[in-house]
Amino acid sequence: MAASTETQLQSASRESLADAVRRLDAVVDSSAGADLAILGDDLFAVERLLESEPALRRHLADPAVAPEARTELARRLLEGKIGAAALDLVSTLVSARWSRSIDLLDALEALARRAVLGVAEKDGSLDEVEDQLFRFGRILDREPQLARLLADRSTPADKRVGLLSELLRGKASTVTTTLLEQAVRSPRGLALDIVAGQLAELAAARRDRYVAHVRSAVALTDQQEQRLTESLGRLYGRPISLQVEHDPEILGGLVVQVDGELIDGSVAGRLAAARRGLPT
């Protein structure tokens, strides 16, 4: 599997993308699915624009140009052509620091994909999308001629997208189709089976944002699980599903992990913290 966008980026670009992803996640959590579909389309459109206009992309990512000037230019070019949510995110991106101008393009693609997957987050179909993307990647791996047809840049993009649409009709969700169509339209130098695998991994990661991995010293009752679900949902501002594991070694309390964040409320955790505070 090829490296993800985040692991390929240098330090400055990685930090800028991480900040933009946090902003995107806040938008996803507070938006309806239909709005996220529009947001994803808008961000993909800006990506295609900057891919076709390298001089503009270099100017918008040039650290020698003041961030305010880059933001003003982006707003002047895009206002009225994309939605307000997309314009705010693009403004955030162009005002940030990028190690290379191509990293700005990668960041737009990464945010657009997350926005589109946000539609599946809202309707509960991320599992289905992940499976469809994975299976399509395996089909391309077994059918190299099909993969070549979809990647042939000498064929107009609309024809390649049309072929893909015929293949997916009735077999894939709108979210899956949108993500793969964009990958065919703008392959960015990666084989489509690799991109499909990366998208499947991203769908799995996005699904994990909505899962709380809970370790408990004792079995929780249905009522306790319900209260914990509601509390975590309020804390994180999004619906939460629980995966509960009985772990007597934590002695008492709970250990909860959501989206990479650990909340250790166990007795074992408190004892370990107390031991660390004792003089040696």
Secondary structure, 3 states (H helix, E strand, C coil): CCCCHHHHCCHHHHHHHHHHHHHHHHHHHHCCHHHHHHHHHHHHHHHHHHHHCHHHHHHHCCCCCCHHHHHHHHHHHHECCECHHHHHHHHHHHHCCCCCHHHHHHHHHHHHHHHHHHHHHHHCCHHHHHHHHHHHHHHHHHCHHHHHHHHCCCCCHHHHHHHHHHHHCCCCCHHHHHHHHHHHHCCCCCCHHHHHHHHHHHHHHHHHCCEEEEEECCCCCHHHHHHHHHHHHHHHCCCCEEEEEECHHHCCCEEEEECCEEEECCHHHHHHHHHHHCCC
